[in-house]
Amino acid sequence: MSAVDAIILVLGGFFAGIVNAMAGGGSLLTVPLLSLAGVEGLLANGTNRVGVLIQSSTASIGFARRGVGGRTETLRILFPFMVGGAIGAVGVSQVDDQLFERAFGLLMIPLLGLTLWKPRADRETRPWPPWLSFLVFTGVGFYAGAIQAGVGIVLVLVLSRAGHDLVTANAIKVYVVVAISLFAVAVFISQDQVRWLPALVLSAGTAVGGYAGSQLAVDGGERIIKPVLVVAVLALAGRMIGFY
């Protein structure tokens, strides 16, 4: 890995950490950047999870320091997310590298649209019954374990629909991602799908970005980063699909 690649990964990781802590979608940047740095396919997916784990951990510290709760609520609903995450991580580790890259590139555009849309609290919406919440949480966990990109905003959506306010849902999202990432990283390590030097370089950026993003998530400020996110994701999606 060249010095230029390292700088790009640190800066990209920092920006992605902010995006992930504020809503979700940071992996739409980091997976393609890892690919550009020579870590392709499932290796990029596995390597990226180390950065996601570090970023989510620092974001959780940031939320806690700002007095945002969610830890108790997370423990009550964590099981279905972990079941789905385990199945997703094991399943995707068996996929062909080239197929994963193309599929990820195609997913980037609709996920970008979802990332840019911010849900609003609807006080008239009834929370889901427990059985439906279990099924939905398991499905989201499966996606988080397999792909990860954009799962933050999906988590906020389903958690708010399940009866949590948006501020608490954002904090719960971070704790859930930490838990799923712990298992996913273990799976990818066991499959030799983590490249540690790029992972640690990327994590240096995501760690700082995750903490900074948790502060911006409380104070507001996503208008600053959304235009940059749009340009970067569109450019990187074209590269992943193979347009250039």
C-alpha positions in Angstrom: 0.0 0.0 0.0 1.4 3.4 -1.1 1.6 6.5 1.0 -1.1 8.1 -1.2 -3.4 5.1 -0.6 -2.8 5.4 3.1 -3.7 9.1 3.1 -6.8 8.5 1.0 -8.0 5.7 3.4 -7.4 7.9 6.5 -9.3 10.9 5.0 -12.0 8.6 3.5 -12.4 6.8 6.8 -12.7 10.1 8.7 -15.5 11.3 6.5 -17.2 7.9 6.5 -17.1 7.8 10.3 -18.9 11.1 10.4 -21.5 9.8 8.0 -22.1 6.6 9.8 -22.5 8.2 13.2 -24.9 10.8 11.9 -27.1 8.4 9.9 -25.4 5.7 7.8 -23.8 5.0 4.4 -20.2 5.5 5.2 -19.3 2.0 3.8 -20.5 3.3 0.4 -17.2 5.2 0.5 -14.8 2.9 2.3 -15.4 -0.3 0.5 -14.8 1.2 -3.0 -11.8 3.1 -1.6 -10.3 -0.1 -0.3 -10.9 -1.6 -3.7 -9.0 1.3 -5.3 -6.2 0.7 -2.8 -5.9 -2.8 -4.1 -8.1 -4.6 -1.5 -10.8 -6.0 -3.7 -14.1 -8.0 -3.4 -14.7 -9.9 -0.2 -11.4 -8.8 1.2 -12.6 -5.2 1.0 -15.8 -6.1 2.7 -14.1 -8.0 5.5 -11.3 -5.3 5.9 -13.9 -2.6 6.0 -15.6 -4.2 9.0 -12.6 -3.5 11.3 -13.1 0.2 10.6 -16.8 -0.1 11.1 -16.3 -1.7 14.5 -13.8 0.9 15.6 -15.9 3.8 14.3 -19.1 2.5 16.0 -17.2 2.0 19.3 -15.9 5.6 19.3 -19.4 6.9 18.2 -21.0 5.0 21.1 -18.6 6.8 23.5 -19.5 10.1 22.0 -23.2 9.5 22.4 -22.8 8.4 26.0 -20.8 11.5 26.8 -23.6 13.7 25.4 -26.1 11.9 27.7 -27.9 10.0 24.9 -29.3 6.7 26.3 -30.1 3.5 24.5 -27.9 0.9 26.1 -30.7 -0.8 28.1 -33.0 -0.8 25.1 -30.3 -2.3 23.0 -29.9 -5.3 25.3 -33.6 -6.0 25.1 -33.7 -6.2 21.3 -30.2 -7.3 20.4 -30.8 -11.1 20.0 -32.6 -11.0 16.6 -30.1 -8.6 15.1 -27.3 -11.0 16.2 -29.0 -14.0 14.7 -29.4 -12.3 11.4 -26.0 -10.8 11.5 -24.3 -14.2 12.1 -26.2 -15.8 9.1 -25.4 -12.8 6.8 -21.7 -12.7 7.7 -21.2 -16.4 7.2 -23.2 -16.4 4.0 -21.5 -13.5 2.2 -18.0 -14.9 3.1 -18.7 -17.7 0.6 -19.6 -15.4 -2.4 -17.4 -14.9 -5.4 -15.2 -11.7 -5.3 -16.2 -10.3 -8.7 -19.9 -11.0 -8.1 -19.7 -9.2 -4.7 -18.1 -6.1 -6.3 -20.6 -5.8 -9.1 -23.5 -6.3 -6.7 -22.1 -3.8 -4.2 -21.7 -1.2 -7.0 -25.3 -1.6 -8.1 -26.5 -1.3 -4.5 -24.7 2.0 -4.0 -27.1 4.2 -5.9 -30.4 3.2 -4.2 -28.6 3.1 -0.8 -27.4 6.6 -1.4 -31.0 7.8 -1.9 -32.0 6.1 1.3 -29.0 7.6 3.1 -30.0 11.1 2.0 -33.5 10.7 3.2 -34.0 11.6 6.8 -37.0 9.9 8.6 -39.3 12.0 10.7 -41.0 10.9 13.9 -44.6 10.0 13.5 -46.4 10.1 16.8 -49.6 8.5 15.3 -47.7 5.4 14.0 -48.3 2.4 16.2 -45.3 0.3 17.2 -44.9 -3.1 15.6 -46.1 -6.1 17.6 -43.1 -8.1 19.1 -43.3 -11.0 16.6 -43.0 -8.5 13.6 -40.2 -6.6 15.3 -38.3 -9.9 15.7 -38.6 -10.8 12.0 -37.7 -7.3 10.8 -34.7 -7.0 13.2 -33.5 -10.4 12.1 -33.7 -9.4 8.4 -31.9 -6.1 9.0 -29.3 -8.0 11.0 -28.8 -10.4 8.1 -28.1 -7.4 5.8 -25.8 -5.8 8.3 -23.8 -9.0 8.6 -23.5 -9.5 4.9 -23.1 -6.0 3.3 -23.3 -3.4 6.1 -23.4 -0.3 3.7 -26.4 1.9 4.5 -27.6 -0.3 7.3 -27.4 2.7 9.7 -30.3 4.5 8.2 -32.3 1.3 7.9 -31.7 0.6 11.6 -33.0 4.1 12.5 -36.1 3.6 10.3 -37.0 0.2 11.8 -36.2 1.2 15.4 -38.3 4.4 15.1 -41.1 2.4 13.5 -40.8 -0.1 16.4 -41.6 2.6 18.9 -38.2 4.3 19.7 -37.8 8.1 19.3 -35.3 9.1 16.7 -32.6 10.3 19.0 -32.6 7.1 21.0 -32.9 5.1 17.8 -29.7 6.7 16.5 -27.8 5.7 19.6 -29.3 2.1 19.6 -28.2 1.8 16.0 -24.6 2.4 17.0 -24.7 -0.2 19.8 -26.3 -2.7 17.5 -23.6 -2.2 14.8 -20.9 -2.7 17.4 -22.4 -6.0 18.4 -22.9 -7.3 14.8 -19.5 -6.0 13.8 -17.8 -8.0 16.5 -19.2 -11.2 15.2 -18.7 -10.2 11.5 -15.1 -9.4 12.0 -14.5 -12.7 13.7 -16.1 -14.5 10.7 -14.1 -12.6 8.2 -10.8 -13.2 10.1 -11.6 -16.9 10.2 -12.0 -16.8 6.4 -8.8 -14.9 5.9 -10.8 -12.0 4.5 -9.2 -9.1 6.5 -6.1 -7.3 5.3 -4.7 -5.8 8.5 -2.6 -2.9 7.3 -5.3 -1.2 5.2 -7.8 -2.1 8.0 -5.8 -0.3 10.7 -5.0 2.7 8.4 -8.7 3.0 7.6 -9.6 2.6 11.3 -7.4 5.5 12.2 -9.7 7.8 10.2 -13.0 6.1 11.2 -12.2 6.3 14.9 -11.9 10.1 14.8 -14.7 10.5 12.4 -17.1 8.3 14.4 -16.6 10.4 17.5 -16.9 13.7 15.6 -20.0 12.4 13.9 -21.7 11.5 17.2 -21.3 15.2 18.3 -22.6 16.5 14.9 -25.6 14.1 15.2 -26.6 15.7 18.4 -25.9 19.3 17.3 -27.1 18.9 13.6 -24.9 19.5 10.7 -25.6 16.9 8.0 -26.1 19.7 5.4 -22.4 20.1 5.4 -21.5 16.6 4.3 -24.4 15.5 2.1 -23.2 17.2 -1.2 -19.7 15.7 -0.8 -21.2 12.3 -0.1 -23.4 12.4 -3.3 -20.4 13.2 -5.6 -18.1 10.6 -3.9 -20.6 7.8 -4.0 -21.6 8.3 -7.6 -18.0 8.4 -8.7 -17.1 5.3 -6.7 -20.2 3.4 -7.8 -19.1 3.8 -11.4 -15.7 2.4 -10.6 -17.2 -0.6 -8.7 -19.6 -1.5 -11.5 -16.8 -1.2 -14.1 -17.7 1.9 -16.1 -14.1 3.1 -16.0 
